[in-house]
Amino acid sequence: MPSHAQKSIEPAAETGAEQTYFALFSLPRKLNIDIAALERDFYKLSRRLHPDLYARKSAEEQAWSLRQSSLLNDAYRTLKEPVARTTYLLKVEGVRIEDENSETRDLQAKQNRVPADLLEEVFELNMQLEEMRANLKMGEDDLALRSDLVRAQAQFQKMLASVDDELRRAWAAWDAASDANDAPTKEKQKEEMVALLDRRSYLRNLLRDVDGVLTPQRASVAIAKVGS
């Protein structure tokens, strides 16, 4: 049987309900959280759950410790990062978030996701990227084209910063609606956050494509790190 300490860490398992990352840290389902407090609680729970403390315990308790340590690490990594926390909260709230890794999407799906207000810019950018890639394959570098890509990079970085500002406003609106138990506003904010996350992911993919042409060596290292 789990000890009292175990029960306090694994409440959902005791009640048969699904345990969330928020519940693990006794947090409400909100998007603005105290990161310093989260870190303190993480290290406190980590010490209590460390497998070394269960080395002389039963096999069942050792397995429990490993499961909870793994869960705790996953929860901490997710909740400390704002976008990952947003994606996770939406998932917990029943919203299906598609895999935004462009490497897992076919070309048609990627094209269908182009935001309407970016169609012209994206079409022009793709033409410029293809031309630049062709030049680089031949060992050439078009300085005027490179300059155009640098300007496009700055433009998309500005757009991405704007999306992040909108996300922060959506987080505040979600938290206020949660405090007020305002279900209609929460539903509206969920839709808003899904749209913002999708736009953010698309912009990040565009920036990655531009960076891959402007600084191919750095892009290759970044992709290798993601895949490791």
N, C-alpha and C positions, 0 to 999 in steps of 0.2 A: 504493500500500500504506500502511496506517496506520502511524504511527511507533510507537516503543516506548512513548511517553507515551500515545498513543491506545489501545494495547493494554491498558495498565494501567487505563484508565478504562472500556474497553468489553470486559471479559473474556468476557461471555456471548456477544456477537456473534461472537467469535473461535472459540468452541467449538460454536456452533450451538444453545446452550441459551438459554432465555428469561431475559433479564436482569430482575432484580427491583430495586425501590428499595433494599431492604436490601443486596443485592450491590453496588450502585453505590457505597455508602458502606462496603463491607466489614463490614457488620453481620450478626450472626446474626438469625434470625427470632424476636426477642424484643420484648416490649412495654414494658419499662422500659429506656430508653436514656438515654445522657448527651447531653442537649440542647445543652450548651455545646460538647461535642466535635463534635456533628453540625453546628453552626453554623460552627465553625472549618473543618471539612472542606469544607463547602459553599462558603465563600468561597475556600478554597485551590483547589478544582476549578474554580470559576467563573473565576478568573483564568487558569487553564491552558486553559480552553475558550472564552474570550471570542472572538467572531467577528472582532474587530479583529486578533487575532494570526494569523488565517488569510486576511487580505485579499489577500496575495500568493501564496497557495497555489492548488492546482488547484481546479477547480469541485467535484470529488469531496470533497476535504478540507474545503472551505468548507461544503458540505452536511452533512458529518459533524459539523462543529463546531456548526452550528445545531441538528441533531437532538439531540446530546448536551447542549447548553445547555438546550434545552427539557425533555429528560428529567430533567436535574439539578434544574431549578426545580420540576418536578412532584413529584419525589421528596422534595425538601426540604420543600415545603409540606405534603405528606402525612405524612411521618414526624415532623415537629416537633409536630403536633397529635395528642394521645393518641387521641381517638375516630376520627379519620381513619386513624391508624396501625393501630388495631384492625380497622377495616373492611377496610383494605387487606391486612393479614396474613391475615384470614379468606378473602379472595378468593384470595390466593396459595395458601392451603391447600386450595382447591377448594370453599369454601363459597359458595353463591349468596346474595348479599345483595340483597334487593329494594329498589327505589327508595323511600325513605321520604318523599319530598316529597309531601305530601298533595295538592298541586295536580295531580299526575299520576295520582291514584287516584280511582276512582269512589266514590260514596257508600256503596254496599253493601260494597265492599272495606274501606273505612275503618271501617264499623260492625262488620264481622267481626273486626277486629283489637282491639276493646276488651278489655283484660285482664279476666278474670273477676272479680277482686277490686275492679275499678273501675266495674263496670256501674252500680251504683246512683248513685255520685257523678257519673259522666259523664251519665247520663240527667237528673239534676237540673240539672247544669251547662248542658246544652244547652237545657233549658227556660228557664233564667235568661238565657242569652245571647240567645235569640230574643226574650224579653220586653224585654230591655234595648235590643236593636237596634230593635224596634218603637217604644219610647219615644223613642229618639234621633231616629228619622225624623220624629216629630211635634214635635221640639224640646223634649221633656220629659226629666227626669232623676229617676229614683226613687232617693233616697238610701239607703233600706233595701236595695233590690236591689243597688245599687252596693257597699254594705258586705258583702253576702253574696258578691259576686264577688271582692272583695278578700280575704276569708277563704279562698275556694276557691283563689285564686291562691297565697296563702301555703302552703296545704296541698299543692298540686301542686309548688311549689318545694321543699318539704321532701322530698317523695317523690323528686324528681329528684336531690337531693343524696344521698339514700340509695342510689339506683341507681348514682351515680358512685362511692360508697364500695364497693359490691359489684363494680363493674368493676375498681377498683384491686386488690381481692383476687383477682379472676380473672386479672388480668395477672401477679401474683406467682405464682399457681399454675401458669399456663402456662409462665412462664420456668423455674420449678423442674422441671416435667415435661420441658421441652426439655433442660435440663442432664442430667437422669437418663435421657433417651431413653425416657420412659414414655409409650408410644403410647396406651394406654387412658385415662390421665388427660388427655392432650392432647385426645383426642376429646370427653371429658366437658366440658372447659373451652371447647372450640369451641362446643358446644351451649349452654353457659351464657352465653357472650358474645353469641351471636346473640340469645338471649332477652332479655338485658339491653339490647342495642342497640335492639331493637324496642320494648321498654318505654320506654326513654329517648326515642326518637323520638316515641312516642305522647304522652308527658308534655309534651315540648317543643311539640308541635302544640296541645295543650290550652292551654298557657300563652300561646302565640301568639294563639289565639282569644280568650282572656280579655283579653289586653293590647290586642288590636285593638278591643275594645268599650270598655275603660276609658280607653285613650289612642289613639284612632283615627289621629290625625295622625302620631304616632311610629311606629305599626305600618305606615302607608302608606309612610313613608320607608324602613323596614327592608325591606319587600317590594320596593321599587324597587331597593334596593342589591343584593339577592339576584338579581334578574332582570337586572341590568346586566352 
